[in-house]
Amino acid sequence: MSFLSKNIGPLDRTLRVSGGVLLIVLAATEIIGQWGYIGVVPLLTGLIGTCPLYTLLGVSTCGRARH
């Protein structure tokens, strides 16, 4: 498995992007503390479609490739 190969499926990507945006908005509006900017991580991994931790652990939520 290549480091930059896609390993995040559509549902996982949607949840990451939504959660990341939510955390960033809550931090920007000072509803939660500065730690909310950690939402940048799931936002970027969701947009890119690759999670480095998944790569290290050999995990993929993409499902099987169709032949």
C-alpha positions as CSV (number, residue, x, y, z in Angstrom):
1,M,0.0,0.0,0.0
2,S,1.4,3.3,-1.1
3,F,1.6,6.2,1.4
4,L,-0.6,8.4,-0.7
5,S,-3.1,5.8,-1.9
6,K,-6.7,6.4,-1.1
7,N,-7.7,4.5,2.1
8,I,-10.8,6.5,3.3
9,G,-14.2,5.5,2.0
10,P,-17.1,7.9,1.2
11,L,-18.9,7.7,4.6
12,D,-15.6,8.1,6.5
13,R,-14.7,11.1,4.3
14,T,-18.0,12.8,4.9
15,L,-17.8,12.3,8.7
16,R,-14.2,13.6,8.7
17,V,-15.0,16.7,6.7
18,S,-18.2,17.5,8.6
19,G,-16.5,16.9,12.0
20,G,-13.5,19.0,11.1
21,V,-15.5,21.9,9.8
22,L,-17.7,21.7,13.0
23,L,-14.7,21.8,15.3
24,I,-13.1,24.7,13.4
25,V,-16.3,26.7,13.4
26,L,-16.8,26.1,17.1
27,A,-13.3,27.2,17.8
28,A,-13.5,30.3,15.6
29,T,-16.7,31.4,17.4
30,E,-15.1,30.8,20.7
31,I,-17.7,28.3,21.8
32,I,-14.9,25.8,22.5
33,G,-11.3,26.5,23.2
34,Q,-8.4,26.8,20.7
35,W,-8.0,23.0,20.8
36,G,-10.9,23.0,18.3
37,Y,-8.6,24.0,15.5
38,I,-7.4,20.3,15.6
39,G,-10.4,19.9,13.3
40,V,-8.0,20.9,10.5
41,V,-6.5,17.3,10.7
42,P,-9.7,15.4,9.9
43,L,-10.8,18.1,7.4
44,L,-7.6,17.7,5.4
45,T,-7.5,13.9,5.6
46,G,-11.1,13.8,4.5
47,L,-10.5,16.1,1.6
48,I,-7.4,14.3,0.4
49,G,-8.9,10.8,1.0
50,T,-5.7,9.5,2.7
51,C,-5.1,8.9,6.4
52,P,-1.4,8.4,7.3
53,L,-2.4,6.5,10.5
54,Y,-4.6,4.2,8.5
55,T,-1.6,3.5,6.2
56,L,0.6,2.7,9.1
57,L,-2.0,0.3,10.6
58,G,-2.9,-1.2,7.2
59,V,-6.6,-0.1,7.5
60,S,-8.8,1.0,4.7
61,T,-12.5,2.0,4.7
62,C,-12.7,2.2,0.9
63,G,-14.1,-1.3,0.5
64,R,-13.0,-3.8,-2.1
65,A,-12.0,-2.7,-5.6
66,R,-14.4,-4.0,-8.3
67,H,-12.9,-6.2,-11.0
